[in-house]
């Protein structure tokens, strides 16, 4: 069986039209039809009732619709799982961390475990939250380091991935300083809407803010003027005076000390965060398991 047949099946089941499905799969309709028929011949059953328009799933097709996504997910995990088996007795460590933490918290945290991280090959993936999450679920990394909040549980927590809190942080609303020594922009300003520098929907920090303060923030006069995935980008825009951004203290501690950035609201707008280390559900391997145990004991 060709793995792409599963993807063909899911597209056709979704749109119910061979022509549209073939277009979505970037092939001609006859070629697409042959691939769907090849899947049916491999299974030994018809998956679609072609006498209707749109085409409908047969009873076997309905059953396979519940099976195919899991098959694709299992296949996606195979390379990572194979790597885990190969590295079971190796000293290789693979870690994913969100951009903000890879720049700030992670280097110091890793230094605490030099006995475990310096003896072998340490590979770091620094990316957005949802991509780091995918790397862990696909077993492409052994650990993931990210910000977390109890009011915004991640899919990893909902799926039962084991994690520990390895640090604390806080999201602060900040602005550049104005000529009078006060914040250039404030959340409680009255004369005009406060300009906000906001996280995109894919951002882990954006999801936390959405779940914690969005309802209260809606009561203020504000206007989103810029959106970005990364806290580091919002930091640059805030320093340039473009608006108010909620940024991790770990990222802006030097900016606060030098007054490049100052609080743009009182403490009720601060959002306390955990820094959590998640581990893969698969077997970690000797070196990674030793690092996990050391991290657990240090908490």
N, C-alpha and C positions, 0 to 999 in steps of 0.2 A: 504493500500500500504506500502511496505517495502522501507525505504529510500535507502537501498543498491541497489534496482532495478534501481534507477536513475543513480547510478555510473556504474552499469553493462551496461546500455544503452549507456552511453557516451563512455565507452571503446570500445564497439562493433562498434559504429558509427565511432570511430576514426580508428580502425584497419581493419574493414570489414571482419573479419575472426573469426568464433566461437572458433576454437581451440586456436588461439593466445590470444583472449580476455579472455577465461577461464583460460589460463596460467597466464595472467596478474592479474587476480582476485583470483588466488591461489585456484582453484577448478577444478573439473572434467568438461569435456565438456558437458556431459548429465545434470549435476546439473546446470551449467551455462545456458544451453538452456532452462531448466524448469523455471528459474527465469526470463529470457527475455520473455518467453511465458506468465508467470503470470502477468507481467507488461502490456503486450498487452491485455490480458483478462480483466484486471482491467480498462484499458482505453476504451476497446471495439473496438479497431482498430489494424491492423497490422502495425508495425513500420518498418519492414525490408522485402525486397523482397529476399526471400531465393533461388530463381531460378537462381540467378547470382552468380558469384564468381569473386571478393569478393562480399559479400552481400551488397545491396544498400538500402538506406533509401527510404521508400515510401513517398508520399506527406504528410501523417500524421506524418511520422518520421521526415521529414524536419522541420515541424512545431514544433514538440516536442524537436528537437535539439536546437531550439531557446528558449524554455521554461525551460528545465531541469536545466541548470546552474543557472538560477535565483532562481529556487525552492531550489536547494541545498544551495545557498548563504543565502536565507531567513531562511532556517532551521538552518544554522550555527549561525545565529543571534538570534534565539529564546531564548536560555538560557540567553544570556546577556540582552535581552529585558525583559524577565521575572524577572531577577534580578533587573532591573531598576524599574519595577512596584512595586516589593516587597519593594524596598528601597526608594520609592518616599518620604516618610516622615521620613526616618531614617537619622542618622548622619554619615553614612558610606561614605567614600571617597575612590575611586579606581583610582590610577594614574600609568601610564607607563612612563618610562624615559629611554633614551638610556644610555648605560653603562657609557660613559664618563661624562654625565651630572649628573647622579645619584651619582657619586663619588665627584663631585665638586660643580656645581652651585646649584643643587636642595636643599640640606640641608639648605643653607642660604636663598634661596628664600622662602622655606616653613616657616622659622622662622618669616618672615614678616607677615605671615597670621596665627599666632598661635591661634588667637581667633576662626578661622574657622577649623583649622586642629587638634587642641588638644582636642576639645570637644567631638569627637567621635572616631571611628575606622578608621585609615588611612592605606590602603593597597597599597604597592608599588610593581610594576613589573619592574625590571631592565633587559633589554634585548637588542638585536640588533634592528636596526631601523625598518626593515621590519616586525619583530615579534611584536614590539610595535604598529606598524601601524595596523596589523591584530587584535590585542587586542581591538583597538579603533573601527575599522569598525564592529567588532562582538559584540560590546557593552559590552565587558568584563571589560573595564575600562571606566571611565568618561572623563579622560584627558590624553593627551600625551605631553611630553616635549622633544623637539629635536632641533638639529641644522638645519638651513635652509639657502638657498641662492636663490636670485631672478632668477639666471640663471639655477637653477636646481630645478624647482618646483616639489614637491612630489605628488604622486597620491592623497593624501588627499586634497591638494590645488586644484588639477584638478577636484576633485569630489565635491568641494564646501564646504568642512568642514571649519567651522569658527575657526579663530585663532587670537592670538595677539602676538606681539613681547614683550617679558618680559626681554630681556637682549641682550647683544652683546658679541661676542667672535671673535677670529681670528685664522686661521690655519697658523702656522709658520713652514717653513722648518728648522729643527734643526739637529745637530750632537753633538756627544760628543766632548770635547775639546782635542786637540792634545798636545804633550809635549812642543810645542813652544807657547802655549797660544792661538793658532788659531784653528778654527774648524778642526777636524780630517778629515772630508770630506766636500767638497764644491761643489755646483752646477756648478760653472764655472771652476773646475779644468781641466787642460789641458793634464796631462800626461797619465791619464787613465779614463775610464768611472766611473762616480760617482755612488756608490752603493745606490739603493733606497729601502726603507722599505715601502711597499705599502699596501693599503687596498684591501680586497677581493671585488668581484663584488656585494656582498650582503650588503656592508657597506654604510650607508647613507653619511658619510664623503667622502668615496671613490667616490660616485656618484657626489658629489659636486666638488671634484677635477677634475673628468673627464670632467665635463661641463665647468669648468672655466680655467684651466691652462694646460690641456693635450696637446693642439695643440702647445703652446709655449715651453712646456717641451720637445716635440719631436725634437726640433731643437738643444737640448743639447746632449752631450755624456753621457748617463746614462745607468744603467743596474739594473733591478729589481732583488734583491737577496733574498727577504723574503716577504711573503704575510700573512696577518692575518686579522681577522674580527675587532678586538678591538684596539682602540687607546692605551689602557693601555699596551697591548702586544708590540706594535710598540715602545712605550716609553721605555720599558725595553731593547729592542734590540738596540735602539739608544744610550742609556746610556752606554751600553756595547761596543759601538764603531762599530757596525755592518753596519751602513749606515745612510742615511738621511731619516727622516720621517716628514711628515706634521702633526703636533699635535696641538690641541686646547690650546691656552694660558691658559685657565682656568685649564687645566690638568697639565701643566708644569711650572706654575709661580714660584714655589719653586725651581725647577730644574734650571731655568734661573737665579734666584737670587744667587744660590750657584755655578753656572757655571758647573753643571753636564751636562747641555745642553747649546749650544750656537747657534745663527743663522747660517745657512749654505748657505745663499744667501741674496741678498739685498731685500729691502721692496717690490719690484715689484712682488716678489714671494709669498707675504702674501695674504691670501684670507679672506676678512672680512665676518663674519657670523652673522646671527641673531639667537637668541634662542627663539623659538616659542612654545606657549602653544596652543594645539588644543583641542577642546571640541567635545564630541560625538554629533551626530545629533539627537539622541533620547532625551526624557525628562531626565534631570539630577537628579532630586530629590532636596529636599529643601537645604540640606547642601552643595551639590556640586554647586548648582546654586548660593548660597551665596558666595562661594569661587570664582566662575567665575566673579561675579559682582565686588567683591573686587579687583580681579586681573585687570579687565578692568579699574577700577577707578584709579589704581596705575600707569598705563602706562603714 
